[in-house]
Amino acid sequence: MITTKEKGATMRDLKDVELVKPNWLGDRWVGIQHFDLVRAIHEELDKREIETVDESWFISGRFDGKLNGKINLRLPDKEPTEGTMFSLGVMHSNLGDHAVKFAVGAHVFCCANGMVTGDYTLKRKHTKGVVLEDIISTGIETYITKVDEIPLVMEGMKEKELQTQEVNNVLMEAGRQKLMPWSRIGQVDAEYRKPTFEEHNEKTAWGLYNAFTYVVQKCPAHQQITSMNKFRELVLN
């Protein structure tokens, strides 16, 4: 099964993806089958009595080698910021271009946007000696600690007012860094100036960030987490 197009995937779809070793990778490479990865994540969440509310997965790349997705969660003894839900972002590739990654995030109810609040809690390369259960456990443990940063990041963006020139500079830099195509940078600008959702009407870093995350959903799933992470850094600088 070879594809270059991204597509939504069920757990059955993930189980059907054949693990193929690309011919450009060396002997130390050890692949992780997509279904096995997601199953291990769910098993670890269950051990910790973390409830999965919903999830979405996308596969793409040669041999369906890339997996990207998110799991919206309820965490014991932790309350999310009002209007949001905890979200675990997952990035995985069997093509040798990046490690297994977990990202700390939140799902914003009013617009179904996502947000990423910081660096990845897990970055583990596909090499011999990998014990899947161990790296998943470490990633989830770090995630649980890092979610406490979500309200701080959100509040920081809500408190930071932006002047027109600052907005222009952030959008220009986002285009230069290729966080999304230039045509969509224009869509972010339009969404910021006339937001679809009243909750994002303020002229702050939070308003601009939500304009970006609203538009970035049109981009391939494997780009979204990285782009949101980098754009957050731009608006808070």
Protein Blocks (a to p, Z undefined) as FASTA:
>chain_A
ZZfbdcdddfklmmmpccdddfkbcfklccddfklmmmmmmmmmmmnopacfbdcddded
ehhlaccdddddddehiacdehiacdddddddfehpaccddddddddfklopacdfbdcf
bdcdddehiafklmmmmmmmmmmmmmmmmmmmmmmmmmmccdfklmmmmmmmmmmnopac
fklmmmmmmmmmmcfblklmpccfklmmmmmmmmmmmpcfklmmmmmmmmmmmmmZZ
